[in-house]
Amino acid sequence: MKKWICLLLTALLCLGIFCGCTKQVEEAPAEPKQDEAADAAPAGEQTETDSTEEETSDALNADIVFWSSNTETSNYGQVISAAAEAFMQENPGVKIEISYQGTDIQSTLGPALDAGTKITMFEANTDASMVLWKDRMMDLGEYYTTVYPQTNGQPYGDSIVGAYNVLAKAQGDGEYLYFPYLPQFVNVWYNKDIFDACGITSVPTTWDELMDICQTLVDNGYTPFTSDQGHIHFSFGYYVQRRLGDDAAKALVNSTDGTEWSDPAVLEIAKKFEEAASKGYFASDIMTVVQPEAQQEMVIDKKIAMYVGGSWMPNNLRESAGEDFRWGSFTYPLVENGADDGSSLCYGCYGISINKDATKEEADAAAAFAVYLSMGEWGSKLVSDCNAIPIAKEGVEWPPMIADAQHIYDGITNRWTAQTAFALNNDLLPTVKSALTKLMGGACTAEDFIAEIQSYYK
């Protein structure tokens, strides 16, 4: 009898081992196809990914604290909160606490980190975060080569829009310091119904063509452009970069003594705006309107045709504009004697970073949540609920409201600061905005404009 019992136990043990091996093989994810991954990642970045989806979800166990630059009641905040709840249900070993800081995060995060406050992960516009907290960020390279359930069998880095993979590595000086999401760019938004009413059938590609369109609009009783103190530097800043090139534009913005503002080319640019103002191409209330009144006037009165603004603008105005407002979009035009051939774009994104002091368990959970939020089902929710631009390379359609801008990345090989080079000097920016308001309002000459800015340096 003992012999039969031993034989039976031995058989059961072998069967258990065989079943265990079979389960392990069945759950191993398929390796990513290298030809599909090659489209997005920079040359030389392809890596063999050795990971399992089970390891990036069921095995997670950590308490993480996420500081967000959104507000809890915003569309973005509501999606983030819902995604966190869903993630915790799927990963019972993870607890996520979210602290919504809004735009105050630029002044609150640094002191909180200095004080030792537990902050596992944080997000903000990367042009700001890379200046303020770059030394606080963990290198996320291993997570860029990890396959997640939301990345369609590809390593994360190969599953996102290629421009943002390149941007993340460039801003990190060769390291990946954030997970990009909420892509954004600055371009020209226009009312398609107004263009149709005026018989304008194509968008401009040069400044002269844009000025011709402006005259057509004026002749038909419309105001070509409006702006406000929040965004009035976008158009001028774009023109400066198209005309001078990125390096010269940054030198102008970061001038230490104002010498660069004496460049005849800068005066030439200012004269272009003076001329446009003299012809009535800017709204008559541009000197007094405050944010967001100018944008509201554009979509409610429907007598103003264009606004140089960010990709977030249509979403911010969706309630005022209504579902029947037809948004058009075109890239800021090329300019005479320009240093740029149209291959450059002011674009950027928000980025989710992980505190370099986080433990391995915390970092794994934070990385998995960052991908969970920005890709797959919840990435699609950001697109549908917030009219955000998808960060996923494929599988997600652009929101209908801004679908006209899908061409924006075509032919782009060079990235400029998302809100133009003028966003790099917050000390100078108020002076530029003040002088531009007068220039575009027809209250000063191009020479007066230059003089006011040079007074900043005295």
BELRAVEN-V167323 format. One line per field, one symbol per residue. ss: DSSP state (A for helix, B for strand, O for the rest). burial: 1 if it has 9 or more other ideal C-beta (glycine too) atoms within 8 Angstrom, else 0. A space follows every 50 residues. Layout:
ss: ???
burial: ???
//
This chain:
ss: OAAAAAAAAAAAAAAAAAAAAAAAAAAOOOOOOAAAAOOOOOOOOOOOOO OOOAAAOOOOOBBBBBBBOOOOOOAAAAAAAAAAAAAAAAOOOBBBBBBB OAAAAAAAAAAAAAOOOOOOBBBBBAAAAAAAOAAABOOOAAAAOOBOOO OOOOBAAAABOAAAAAAAAAAOOOOOOOBBBBBBBBBBBBBAAAAAAOOO OOOOOBAAAAAAAAAAAAAOOOBBBOOOOOOOAAAAAAAAAAAAOAAAAA AAAOOOOOAAAAOAAAAAAAAAAAAAAAOOOBOOOOOOOOOOAAAAAAAA AOOBBBBBBBOOAAAAOAAAAOOOOOBBBBOOOBOOOOOOOOOBBBBBBB BBBBBOOOOAAAAAAAAAAAAAAAOAAAAAAAAAAAOOBOOBOOOOOOOA AAAAAAAAAOOOOBBBOOOOAAAAOAAAAAAAAAAAAAAAOOOOOAAAAA AAAAAAAO
burial: 00000000000000000000000000101001000111011000000010 11100110010101111111010001111111110111001001010111 10001101110110000011111111111101110011110011111101 10111111111111111110110011111111111111111101100101 00010110111111111100011111110011111111111111110111 11101001011110111111111101101011101100101111111110 01011111111011101100100010111111111001010001111111 11111001001111111111111111011111100111111110010110 11111001000101111111111110011011111111111000010111 01110100
//
